[in-house]
Amino acid sequence: MARVGHDRKGPPIRTIRNTHLENAAARARLAPRAKLYWRVLEAGLHLGYRRAEFGDGSWTARRLLGGGKYAERGLLADDLQDADGVTVLTYSDAQEKARAWWKAAECAELGLVPFGPYTVKKALHAYFTDRGRRCSEGGARDRAAARARILAALGDVELKAITAKRIRDWLTGLATAPKLARSSGIAKKVRKNRPVDPKDADAVRSRRATANQTLAVLKAALNHAFHNGLIANDEAWRKVRSLREPDATVVYFLSDDECRRLVNACAGAFRNVVRGALVTGCRYGELTRMRSGDFNAEAGTITVRGSKSRKPRHVLLTDEGRALFSELTGGHAGQDLIFMRHDGKRWRASHQRRPLIEACRRANIEPAATFHILRHTYASALAMRGGPMDFIAAQLGHIDSRTTAKRYAHLSPPLALGIVEIGNMTALRRA
């Protein structure tokens, strides 16, 4: 049974009744023992009282961590003095302190800041903290985008005050804003920019695509706050749609000859990483987390466990892919990483950037390919060889095959319909 009491400083608090603990006289009648007298306050939160044989009793809070393990926090109590709510706690005071500690600990695990106005800046911080704990790919890139394009305009806005109009105005301004240029560590405070020519369709499409990507980061952070109960509803940003791009995105991919030149130009252990990307279409982070046990030689598949969607998938390998992974996993234990650097250390974030730029320079590939271009190359090769869009989507780990079709359907080989008979006559040119 529960009742609603009032804290000395204001808002009502929920107090759980217990006849053995709720007053000093009742606690004095408890038998002294080392084991605490526990009372459940919430699912996963308990309040305990230790009755000492001599001297004062004491309160302890504990929260469930999972797997039968608890975290404990000692609280104060003095049954011989009048409670003051600070160093001497009543049963109600102890419950309040336990709940405050529980909430702070839960928020700390999620990267949340439970006190003060909850702003977009705090929501972004909490979201990226959570992503970092999950080792989500692309976190550093998205954090940099948020720092450059979201915080200045929306960082101080409280979530409860944010509106769809404000987000739309910010998105429209972002799509027409000058493009930020890369800056060195010394010149971070003064960011240079390049104006965008509104008549250049490619430049306009690029700015709108960047705006849409940044909107996705903002929505993800706000949804994270919403799902953790820090804002009542998600209506404001759910109403905001991405900007429509002026025309279809141009997918850049390497030709077969460029692939061969690139592989030959790669040095040492990095060559295996590039070969792995070209035969699987996997992201850099997915490849560098693969272990020998993920390769099934009989089925001819490689399992991708650390995927972007956090759902494992199985990539069906071609003959050359099966031969490559058989070569790389031969003689290794199941827990051994498949792709390692030449010094025996694991590949880390951004370790691929400079080696790939250098390999493209040696292979005379201009512009230099990014690692994501290798993924496009794999998918484009499947499309040009008649691979069904659903199959390509499954290989890439796309949740919706419409995303795959939007990017690669135009590369599918033409079909011979056979409804018009073609003769062997050739048109003659006029003299």
BAMAR-928003 format. One record per atom (N, C-alpha, C): x, z, y; residue in one letter. Coordinates in steps of 0.02 Angstrom, whole numbers, plus 32768, in hexadecimal, padded with zeros to 4 digits. Example, Ala and Ser with C-alpha at 12.3 -4.5 7.8 and 13.67 -1.06 7.14 Angstrom:
<baros>
829481867EE4a
826781867F1Fa
829481867F5Ba
828281627F90s
82AC81657FCBs
8285818A8002s
</baros>
This chain:
<baros>
802A80007FC5m
800080008000m
802C8000803Dm
80187FDB8070a
80417FD480ACa
80187FE480EAa
803A7FFB811Dr
80198005815Dr
80447FE68193r
80287FD981CCv
804E7FBD8204v
805C7FF38236v
809B80038241g
80AF80358271g
80CA801482AFg
80E7803A82DDh
8103801F831Ah
814A80398324h
8176800D8335d
81BA801F8346d
81BA8040838Ad
81EA806C8397r
81EE808D83D8r
81F7805A8410r
8215801F8401k
82247FF08436k
81F27FB7843Ak
81BE7FB68413g
818D7F83841Eg
81677F6883E4g
817E7F3083C4p
81547F0A8396p
81427F318358p
81087F24833Cp
80F37F4782FFp
81227F3782C5p
812C7F678299i
81537F5C825Di
81297F718221i
81387F5381E7r
81127F6281ABr
81357F998185r
81117FD18177t
812E800B8155t
810F80128110t
8139801680DDi
8123801F8099i
811C806A808Bi
80E180808074r
80D680C78067r
80F680DC8025r
810F811B8025n
812981397FE8n
812781857FF0n
80FE81A67FC8t
80F381EE7FD1t
813182187FC4t
816181FE7F9Eh
819D82237F8Eh
81D3821C7FC3h
81CD81EA7FEFl
820481DC801El
81F081DF8068l
81AF81DE8077e
819D81D180BDe
81A1820E80EBe
81B1824A80D1n
81BE828280FEn
81F482AE80E0n
821582D5810Ca
824E82FD80F7a
823C833180C3a
81FF834E80C8a
81EB83818097a
81E583638052a
81C98327804Da
81C28306800Ca
820682F47FEFa
823582DE801Ar
827782CC8002r
829E830A7FEAr
82908343800Aa
82B283807FF6a
829D83977FB1a
826383827F9Ar
824B83957F57r
826783697F1Fr
828883327F32l
82A583057F00l
82E083267EDDl
82E983177E9Fa
832283327E79a
836383117E90a
839683387EA1p
83D6831B7EB5p
83F482F27E7Bp
840D82B67E8Ar
842C828C7E56r
845682567E78r
848482397E51a
84AF82057E6Ba
848981C37E74a
845A81B67E47k
843281797E4Ak
8400817D7E84k
83F881477EA8l
83CB81477EE1l
838281417ECCl
8355815A7EF5y
830E814E7EEEy
82FD810F7F15y
82EA80D97EF1w
82E080987F12w
8296808A7F1Ew
828A80657F55r
8247804D7F66r
824C80047F7Br
82237FD87F5Ev
82237F917F6Fv
82007F877FB3v
82237F687FE2l
82057F598023l
81EB7F128026l
82147EE3800Fe
82027E9C800Ce
82207E817FCCe
820D7E457FB9a
822C7E257F80a
82777E1B7F8Ea
82A17E3E7F6Ag
82E97E387F74g
83057E6C7FA3g
82DD7E997FBFl
82F47ECE7FEDl
82DB7F117FD5l
83097F417FCBh
82F87F847FB4h
83157FB87FE3h
82F27FF07FE9l
830B8029800Fl
831480647FDFl
834F80827FE1g
835E80B87FB3g
836F80F87FD8g
836181317FB7y
837181727FD4y
8399819B7FA2y
83D181B67FB9r
83FA81E07F8Dr
83EF82297FA1r
83D982517F72r
83CD82997F7Dr
840B82BE7F66r
843182D77F97a
846E82FC7F87a
845D83447F74a
848883617F49e
847C83A67F35e
848983D67F6Ee
84BB83C77F96f
84CA83EF7FD2f
84D083BF800Df
84B983D48046g
84C083AC8083g
8487837B808Bg
8496834780B2d
8463831880C6d
845882E18092d
841B82C58092g
840C828A806Bg
8420824C8092g
841B82118073s
842E81D38097s
84068199807Ds
83FE816780A9w
83D9812A8099w
840A80F28089w
83F680C5805Ct
841D8089804Ct
83ED804E8044t
83FF80158061a
83D87FD88058a
83FF7FA9802Aa
83DB7F828003r
83FD7F507FDAr
83D37F117FD8r
83F57ED87FD5r
83D47E977FD2r
83EC7E717F95r
83BF7E4E7F76l
83CF7E297F39l
83F57DE97F4Al
842F7DE07F2Al
84587DA47F34l
844A7D6F7EFFl
842D7D847EC7g
84217D567E90g
844D7D687E55g
84367D567E1Ag
845C7D657DDDg
84627DAF7DCFg
84317DD77DE8g
84347E1F7DDBg
84647E457E08g
84817E237E3Ak
84B17E437E68k
84907E547EAAk
84A77E8B7EC9y
848B7EA27F08y
84C37EAD7F3By
84B17EA87F7Aa
84DC7EBE7FB1a
84BC7EFC7FCEa
84E47F307FDBe
84C97F6F7FF4e
84E37F7F803Ae
84BA7FA4805Er
84CD7FBA80A2r
84B6800280AAr
84E6802E80B8g
84D6807480C2g
84B680808106g
847F80A78107l
845D80BA8145l
84658106814El
844F81218186l
845981688194l
8418818F818El
841D81CE817Ca
83E381FB817Ca
83FD8242817Da
83D7826F819Cd
83E982B6819Dd
83A882DD8197d
839B82F8815Bd
835C831A8150d
8358835E8173d
83918375818El
839183B781ADl
838783B481F8l
838683778214q
837E836F825Cq
83428343826Aq
832B834682A8d
82F4831A82BDd
830E82D282C3d
82E782A382ABa
82FB825C82ACa
82FD824382F4a
833082198303d
833581FB8345d
833481AF8342d
832E81928306g
832A814982FEg
836C81268303g
83A3814A8310v
83E4812B8317v
8413814482E1v
8423818682E3t
844F81A282B0t
842981CC827Dt
83EC81DE828Ev
83C282048260v
838181DD8258v
837581C6821Al
833F8197820Fl
830681B581E6l
82CA81A781FCt
829081B681D3t
8289817F819Et
825A81878172y
824C8154813Fy
823981128161y
821081158195s
81FC80D981B9s
823880B981DCs
826380E481FBd
829F80CA821Dd
82CD80A781EBd
82D480C481B0a
830080A7817Da
82E780648166a
82A5805C815Fq
8289801C814Dq
82987FE78183q
828F7FFC81C1e
829C7FCD81F8e
82E57FB681F9e
83137FE681F0k
835A7FD581EEk
836A7FA881B3k
834C7FB6817Aa
83587F8D813Ea
83417F468149a
83067F3D8166r
82ED7EFA8173r
83177ED481A6r
832E7EF881DAa
83597ED8820Ca
839A7EC081EDa
83B87EEA81C2w
83F67ED6819Fw
83E97E9C8171w
83B17E9E814Cw
839F7E68811Ew
83977E268142w
83737E27817Ak
83687DEA81A0k
83AA7DCE81BBk
83D47DFA81D6a
84147DE381F1a
84407DC581BBa
84407DE5817Fa
84697DCB8148a
844F7D88812Fa
840D7D818129e
83F07D428113e
83FF7D0B8145e
83F97D1A8185c
84067CE881B9c
84507CD481BAc
847C7D0581AFa
84C37CF781AFa
84D57CC68176a
84B57CCF813Ce
84C17CA18104e
84AB7C5A8114e
84767C54813Bl
845C7C12814Dl
847D7BF6818Cl
84A97C1D81ACg
84C77C0881EAg
84987C0D8225g
84657C36821Fl
84337C3C8254l
84457C758284l
842B7C7182C0v
84357CA582F2v
83F07CC38301v
83E07CFF82E5p
839C7D1782EAp
83887D35832Dp
83BA7D408359f
83AA7D638397f
83AD7D3483D3f
83867D428407g
83857D1B8444g
835D7CDB843Bg
83547CB58473p
832E7C76846Fp
834F7C46843Ep
83277C288413y
83427BFA83E2y
83427BB483FFy
837D7B9C8410t
83847B5C8432t
83997B258402t
83997AE7841Cv
83B17AAF83F4v
83FA7AB983E0v
84217AD5840Dk
84687AE183FEk
846F7B1083C2k
84477B4583BFk
844A7B748387k
84307B528347k
83FE7B28834Ea
83E37B058314a
84187AD682F6a
843C7AB48321l
84717A87830Al
84A97AAF82E8l
84BB7AE78305h
84F07B1082E8h
84DC7B2882A2h
849D7B3F829Ca
84857B57825Ba
84837B1E8228a
846D7AE4823Ey
84677AAA8211y
84AB7A9581F6y
84DD7A918223f
851F7A7A820Df
85437AB081E4f
85347AEF81F2t
85507B2581C8t
85367B1F8181t
84F57B11817Cd
84D77B09813Ad
84F37ACB8116d
84FC7A95813Br
85187A58811Dr
855F7A648105r
85857A8A812Dg
85CA7A99811Ag
85CD7AC280DAg
859E7AF080D1r
859C7B198095r
858A7AEE8058r
85627ABA8064r
854E7A8D802Dr
85807A558022r
85B57A53804Cc
85E87A1D8048c
85C879D98050c
859879D4807Ds
857579958088s
85A3796380AAs
85A179258092e
85CD78F180ACe
85B778DC80F2e
85E778CC811Dg
85D878B38160g
85CA78E98193g
85D579298181g
85C6795F81AFg
85F0795D81EEg
8630794F81E8a
865C794D8223a
864879158252a
863678DB8236r
862178A38260r
85E078B48285r
85AF78D08262d
856F78E08281d
8576791982B3d
85A3794882A5r
85AE797F82D5r
85CC79648316r
85FB79348310a
86187916834Ba
85E478EF8373a
85B878CB8350a
858378A68372a
855378D68396a
8543790E8376a
8517793F8396a
8538795D83D4a
8578796B83CFr
859C79888407r
859E79588442r
85A679188434a
85AD78E78469a
856A78D08485a
853678CE845Cr
84F978AC8472r
84BA78D88474r
84BD79138456i
8480793E8454i
8487797B8480i
84C0799E847Al
84C679DF849Bl
84BE79DC84E7l
84DC79AA8507a
84D979A78550a
8492799F8569a
846979798546a
8425796A855Da
83F2799D8543a
83FB79B68506l
83C679DF84E7l
83DE7A2284CEl
841F7A3084D3g
843B7A6C84B4g
841B7AAD84CAg
84087AB4850Ad
83EC7AF28523d
83A07AF6851Ed
83807AC38503v
83377AC384FEv
83217AEF84C4v
82F37B1D84D1e
82D87B46849Be
82AC7B1C846De
82AF7B2B842Dl
82897B0383FDl
823E7B07840Al
82277B418420k
81DF7B48842Ck
81C87B208469k
81F87B0B8494a
81E77AE784D0a
81F47A9C84CAa
82107A868493i
82227A3F848Ci
81E27A168480i
81E079DA849Et
81A579AF8498t
81B9796A8481t
818979458468a
819679018451a
81AD78D5848Ba
819078DE84C6k
81A378B68500k
81EC78C28512k
82017901850Fr
8246790F8521r
827778EF84F0r
826678EF84B0i
829178D0847Ei
829178848487i
825778678495r
8254781E84A0r
827C780984DCr
8276782F8513d
829D781F8550d
82E778238541d
82FC7856851Cw
8343785C850Aw
8359782284DEw
832F780E84AEl
834077D78480l
8346779584A6l
8317778884D4t
8319774A84FBt
835877488526t
836877808545g
83A57783856Eg
83E377798545g
83E377948509l
841E778D84DEl
8428774584C9l
83F1771F84BEa
83F676DA84A8a
841176AC84DFa
840B76C0851Dt
842276978555t
846176B38575t
847A76EB855Da
84B5770A857Ba
84F476E38568a
852976E88592p
856876C78580p
858576E28540p
85A976B9851Dk
85C776CD84DEk
860476F984EBk
8607773284C9l
8640775F84D1l
867D774484AEl
86B5774784D0a
86F4772F84B2a
8717776A8490a
873F775A845Er
8765778F843Dr
879777AE846Er
879F77F08469s
87CE78128496s
87FF7839846Ds
883B78438489s
886E786A8467s
885F78B4846Fs
888378DD844Ag
88787925844Eg
888779408493g
88B5792084B8i
88C7793884FBi
88907929852Di
886F78F08524a
883F78D98556a
87F778E28540a
87E979178519k
87A679218500k
877479308537k
878B7952856Dk
875D796685A2k
8746792C85CCk
876C78F685CEv
875A78BB85F5v
874D788285C5v
870E787885B4r
86FD78438585r
86F2780185AAr
871677CE8594k
870D778C85B1k
86D2776A858Ek
86B5773985B1n
867E77148592n
868176CB85A6n
865E76A3857Fr
865C765B858Cr
861376478595r
8603762785CEp
85BD761285D9p
85A875DE85A6p
856775DD8597v
854B75AF8566v
85287575858Av
853875388576d
851874FD8593d
84D374F58574d
849C74FC859Cp
845974F6857Fp
844974B28562p
8471747F8573k
8466743C8559k
848A74308516k
84B574608504d
84D9745A84C5d
84AF747B848Ed
849174528463a
8463746B842Fa
8487749B83FFa
84C6748A83EDd
84EB74B583BFd
84F874FA83DEd
850A74F9841Ea
851975398440a
84D975638447a
84A175438457v
84627568845Dv
844D75858419v
8453755C83E5r
8442757483A3r
846E75AF838Fr
84AF75AB839Fs
84DD75E1838Es
84CB762283B2s
84B8761D83F2r
84A576598417r
8465767783FBr
8436764D83EAr
83F7766783CEr
840276868389r
842E76688363a
843D76848321a
845E76C98329a
848C76CF8359t
84AC770F8366t
84797743837Ct
844A772E83A8a
8416775C83BFa
83EB77738385a
83DA77468358n
83B07758831En
83D5778882EFn
8416777C82E5q
843D77A882BBq
844277EE82D9q
844977F1831Bt
844D7832833Ct
840A7856833At
83D378308340l
8391784C8339l
8388786B82F4l
83A2784A82C1a
839C7864827Da
83C078A78276a
83FA78AF8297v
841E78EE8296v
83F5792482B9v
83D9791482F3l
83B079448318l
8374795A82EFl
8351792A82D0k
8316793B82A8k
83297966826Ck
83627958824Ea
837879808214a
838479C88229a
83A379D28263a
83B07A16827Ba
836F7A3A828Ca
83407A1782ACl
83007A3682BDl
82D77A45827El
82D97A18824En
82B67A25820En
82D47A6181EAn
83157A6881EEh
83377AA281D0h
831C7AE381EFh
83157AE38231a
82FA7B1E8253a
82B17B2A8240a
828B7AF3823Bf
82447AF9822Af
823A7B1681E4f
82617AFD81B4h
825A7B14816Fh
82737B5C8166h
829B7B758197n
82B17BBA8194n
82877BE881C0n
824E7BCE81D8g
821E7BF781FCg
82307C098243g
825D7BE28262l
82727BF182A6l
824A7BCB82DBl
821D7BA182C6i
81EE7B8082F3i
81AD7B7482CCi
81767B7982F0a
81357B7A82CEa
81227B3882AEa
81327AFF82CEn
811F7ABE82B2n
81527A8982C6n
814D7A5082A4d
817D7A1982AFd
815C79DD82D1d
812479E982F1e
80FD79B1830Ce
8123798B8342e
814A79AE836Ca
816B798D83A5a
81987955838Fa
81C579628360w
81F5792E834Cw
81DA79028315w
81A6791982F0r
818978EE82BDr
816678B182DDr
815078B8831Ak
812E7881833Ck
815F784C8357k
819E785C835Bv
81D0782F8378v
81EA77FF8342v
81E177BF834Fr
81F8778C831Fr
823B776F8336r
826077548306s
829F77338317s
829376F58341s
82C576E38367l
82C076A68390l
82C376688363l
829C76368374r
829E75F8834Er
82DA75CF8364r
830275BA8333e
833D75938343e
8329754A8350e
834E7527837Dp
833A74E38391p
833A74B18359p
836574B88327d
8365748A82EEd
838674AC82B4d
838A7489827Ca
83A474A8823Fa
83ED74BB8246a
83FF74F18225t
844475088224t
846F74D781FBt
84A974C78217v
84D8749B81F5v
850474C581C8v
850274B98187v
852A74E08157v
856D74BC814Dv
85A274DD815Ey
85E574C18156y
85FF74D68111y
861974A680EBf
863674B580AAf
86727487809Ff
869C749A8070l
86D974748061l
86CB743F802Dl
86ED74078034s
86E973D28002s
871173E67FC4s
870973C17F8Dd
872E73D07F51d
877973CC7F5Dd
878E739A7F84d
87D573927F93d
87EF73CC7FBDd
87C773E27FEEe
87DB741B8017e
87E0745B7FEEe
87B374637FBDc
87B7749E7F91c
87F9749F7F6Bc
880C74657F50r
884B74627F29r
888674717F56r
888674547F92r
88BE74607FC1r
88C174A97FD6r
888774C77FE0l
8885750D7FF6l
88A1753B7FC0l
888B75317F81v
88A3755B7F4Bv
88EE75547F43v
890875177F47n
8950750C7F41n
8977752B7F7An
895675327FB4a
8979754D7FEFa
8978759A7FF1a
894E75B97FC7c
894A76027FC7c
898676207FA4c
899D76587FBDa
89D876777FA1a
89C676B17F74a
89EB76B87F3Cg
89E876F27F11g
89A377047EF9g
899577467EFBa
895777617EE0a
891A774A7F07a
892377357F46f
88EA771F7F6Df
88CC76DF7F50f
88F476B87F2Er
88DB767A7F10r
88A376897EDEr
88AA76BF7EB8n
887776D17E87n
883576E47EAAn
883A77067EE3v
87FD771A7F08v
87D876DB7F20v
87FD76AB7F3Av
87DE766D7F52v
87C076467F18v
87E476427EE0r
87C976207EA5r
878976427E8Dr
878A76857E8Eg
874F76AA7E79g
8713769C7EA6g
871F76967EE7a
86E876877F15a
86CC76417F09a
86F776117EFCl
86E175CC7EF4l
86BB75C07EB2l
86C675EA7E80v
86A375E07E40v
8668760F7E36v
865D763D7E66t
8624766C7E60t
85F7766D7E9Ct
8611765B7ED7g
85EA76607F14g
85E276A87F2Bg
860976D57F10c
8603771C7F22c
8625772B7F64c
860C775E7F85r
862A77757FC3r
866C77977FB5r
8695779D7FE9y
86D777BC7FE2y
86D178037FC6y
86A4782B7FE3g
869C786F7FCCg
868378747F84g
865978457F70e
864078447F2Be
867878357EFAe
86A478067F0Cl
86DB77F47EE1l
870D782D7ED9l
871E784D7F10t
8753787F7F0Ft
873D78C07EEEt
86FC78C67EE0r
86E479017EBCr
86D778F37E72r
86E078B57E5Cm
86D478A37E17m
870878C37DE8m
86F078D87DAEr
871D78F57D7Br
871A78CA7D3Cr
874D78D27D13s
875378A77CD8s
871578AC7CABs
86F778E77CA7g
86BC78F07C7Eg
867F78CA7C97g
868178B27CD5d
8649788C7CF0d
864778447CD5d
867D782E7CB6f
868077EA7C9Bf
866A77EA7C53f
863977C17C43n
862077B97BFEn
863677747BE6n
866A77737BBDa
868577337BA7a
8655770D7B7Ba
862F77307B51e
8600770E7B24e
85C676EE7B49e
85AA77137B79a
857276F87BA0a
858976CA7BD8a
85CA76CF7BEAg
85E376A67C21g
85C876BB7C65g
85C376FE7C6Ft
85A777177CAEt
85D6774C7CCCt
85D077567D0Ci
85F2778D7D2Fi
85BC77B57D52i
85BD77F67D4Bt
858B78217D69t
85A378387DAEt
8578782E7DE0v
858778447E25v
856078857E30v
858478BD7E33r
856378FE7E3Ar
855E79137E83r
8592790C7EA9g
859079227EEFg
857778EB7F1Dg
853A78D37F13s
8520789B7F3Bs
850478B37F7Ds
84F778857FA9k
84DC78957FECk
849778B47FE7k
846F789D7FB7s
842B78B67FAFs
842978F77F86s
8464790D7F6Fr
846A79497F45r
844979417F01r
843979037EEEk
841D78F57EACk
845078CB7E85k
846278E07E4Ap
849378B87E23p
847578757E0Fp
84A178437E09r
848B78017DF2r
84C177E67DC2r
84AD77B57D9Bh
84DB77957D6Bh
84E5774D7D81h
8524773B7D8Dv
853576F77DA1v
854A76D07D63v
852776997D55l
8538766F7D1Dl
857576447D2Fl
85A976477D07l
85E876257D16l
85EA75DF7CF8l
860B75B27D1Bt
861A75717CFFt
865575787CCFt
866775427CAEd
86A075457C80d
86E0755B7CA4d
86EA75407CE1e
872775537D05e
8724759C7D1Ce
86E875B47D2Cg
86E075FA7D3Fg
86ED76287D04g
86D476157CC9r
86DF763D7C8Er
8729763F7C7Dr
874B76077C84a
879476047C76a
87BA76307CA6a
87A7762F7CE6l
87C976577D19l
87C276A27D09l
878676B97CFCf
877C77007CF0f
879977167CADf
879B76EA7C7Ds
87BC76FA7C3Es
880677067C4As
882376DC7C75e
886A76E27C87e
887877237CACe
884C77357CDCl
8858776F7D07l
884A77B17CE5l
881F77B17CB3t
880C77F17C92t
882F77FD7C50t
885477CB7C38g
887677D27BF8g
88A7780C7BF6g
889E78397BC5g
88CC78717BBEg
88BE78AC7BECg
888778AA7C12h
887878E07C42h
883F790B7C27h
8840794B7C3Ba
880A79797C28a
87CC79697C51a
8792797F7C37g
8753796E7C57g
874C79867C9Fg
876D79BF7CB0q
876779DB7CF3q
879A79BF7D24q
87C879947D0Cd
87FB79777D38d
87DB79457D68d
87F079477DA6l
87D979157DD7l
87F578D17DC3l
87CB789D7DCBi
87E1785A7DB9i
8811783E7DECi
880178487E2Cf
882A782C7E62f
885178637E84f
8894785F7E7Fm
88C1788F7E9Em
88F4786B7EC8m
890E788D7EFAr
894378707F24r
8985786D7EFDr
89B578497F1Ah
89F678427EF7h
8A1A78857EF0h
8A0B78B67F1Dd
8A2C78F77F19d
8A0779287EEDd
89D479117EC9g
89AF793C7E9Cg
897779637EBDg
896E795C7EFFk
893A797F7F23k
88FB79547F25k
88C279737F34r
8884794E7F36r
887B792B7F79r
885578F57F78w
884578D07FB5w
881478F97FDFw
882278FF801Fr
87F77925804Cr
87D578F5807Er
87A8791180A5a
878378E980D6a
87B478C68106a
87A778868111s
87CD785B8140s
881378488127s
8826785E80EAh
8868784A80D0h
886A77FF80C2h
882F77DF80BDq
882E779980ABq
8834776B80E7q
882A77858123r
8823775A815Fr
88647733816Er
889B77568176r
88D977348188r
88F477068151r
88F3771D8111p
890A76EF80DCp
88E176AF80D8p
88A076B380E6l
8875767880E2l
88847649811Cl
888F76648158i
88A0763B8192i
88E276178186i
8912763B816Be
8954761D815Ee
894F75E78128e
892775F380F4a
891F75C180BEa
88FD758380DAa
88CC758A8105c
88AB75508123c
88DB7529814Fc
8907754C8170r
89397529819Ar
896874FF816Er
897E751D8136r
89AB74F88109r
898774BF80E7r
894674C880D9a
891F749480B7a
8903746080E7a
891274688128n
88FA7439815Bn
88AD7436815Cn
888D74708158i
88447475815Bi
8831748D81A1i
880D746481C5e
87FB7473820Be
87B174658216e
878A7496822Fp
879F74DA8241p
87AB75048204p
87D0753A820Ea
87E1756681D5a
87A1758381B8a
879D75848176a
8762759E8154a
876475EA8153a
872A7609815Bt
872376518150t
8713765C8106t
8715769A80F1f
870676A780AAf
86BE7696809Af
8692769C80CBh
864B768C80BEh
8642764180B3h
866F761980CFi
866B75D080C4i
867775C0807Ai
869F75E98058l
86AA75DE8010l
866975E97FEAl
864176198001r
85FF76247FE2r
85D175E97FEFr
85D275CE802Dh
85AB7592803Ch
85C275578011h
860375538007t
861F751B7FE0t
8605751E7F98t
860475587F7By
85EB75607F36y
85A2754B7F32y
857975667F61a
853175567F5Fa
8525750C7F6Da
854B74EF7F9Bs
854274A87FABs
8555747C7F6Fs
858974917F4Aa
859E746B7F0Fa
8566746C7EDAa
854674A67ED1l
850F74AA7EA1l
84D5747D7EB7l
84C5747E7EF9a
848D74567F12a
849B740C7F09a
84D873F67F19m
84E973AF7F14m
84EC73977ECCm
84F273C57E9Dr
84F273B27E56r
84AE73BC7E36r
847B73C67E5Fg
843773C97E47g
841F740D7E32g
844174427E46g
842C74867E33g
83EA74987E54g
83B974B37E2Fp
837974C87E4Cp
838475007E7Fp
835B75017EB4m
836275337EE9m
835975797ECFm
832B75847E9Fd
832175C77E84d
836075DF7E5Fd
838175B27E3Cf
83BE75C37E18f
83F675D47E49f
83FD75AC7E7Ei
843175B97EB0i
842475FB7ED3i
83E476097EE2a
83D376487F02a
83E676837ED6a
83D9767D7E95a
83EA76B37E66a
843576BC7E62a
845B76867E61q
84A3768A7E5Eq
84C076AD7E9Cq
84A2769E7ED6l
84BB76BB7F16l
84A077017F23l
846A77137F00g
844C77547F0Cg
841A77547F45g
840077197F57h
83CC77147F8Ah
838A772F7F6Eh
836977597F95i
832977757F7Fi
82F377407F80i
82F577147FB2d
82C276E07FBBd
82E4769C7FB7d
82CD76717F8As
82EC762E7F82s
82DF76027FBFs
82B176157FEAr
82A575ED8026r
82E275EE8054r
830576278055t
8343762B807Bt
837675FA8060t
837A75F5801Et
83A875C67FFEt
8395757E800Ct
8355756F8007a
833E752B8013a
834A7515805Ba
83427543808Ak
834D753480D1k
8394751C80DDk
83C3753980B8r
840A752A80C4r
842574F18099r
840A74E9805Cy
842B74BC802Dy
83FF74858010y
83BE7486801Da
839274547FFEa
83A3740D8012a
83BB74048050h
83CB73C18068h
840673A28044h
842B73CC801El
846673B27FFAl
8454739B7FB3l
841773A77F9Ds
840373937F59s
840873477F52s
841D732F7F17p
842572E67F0Ep
83E272C27F10p
83E172857F28p
83A2725F7F2Bp
8388724F7EE5p
834772497EE0l
8327723B7EA0l
831471F17E9Bl
831A71D67E60a
830371917E54a
82BA71947E3Ea
828D717E7E69l
824571857E5Bl
822D71517E29l
824A71147E2Ag
823770E07DFBg
81F370C27E08g
81D970C87E44i
819670AD7E53i
819A70697E75i
81D670557E8Av
81E070137EA8v
82176FF07E83v
82086FB37E6Ae
823B6F8E7E45e
826B6F6D7E75e
82AB6F787E6Bi
82DE6F5C7E96i
82FC6F1E7E74i
82FA6EE77E97g
83166EA97E7Bg
83606EA47E88g
837C6E6A7E73n
83C46E5F7E7Cn
83D36E2F7EB4n
83A36E237EE0m
83AE6DF57F18m
83D36E187F50m
83FE6DF37F72t
84246E0E7FA9t
84156DE47FE7t
840C6E06801Ea
83FD6DE3805Da
843A6DBC8075a
842F6D7E808Cl
84656D5580A5l
846D6D5F80F0l
84AA6D618106r
84B76D68814Dr
84B36D23816Er
84996D2481AAr
84976CE681D0r
84DD6CD681ECr
84EA6C9681EDa
852B6C818206a
852F6C8B8251a
</baros>
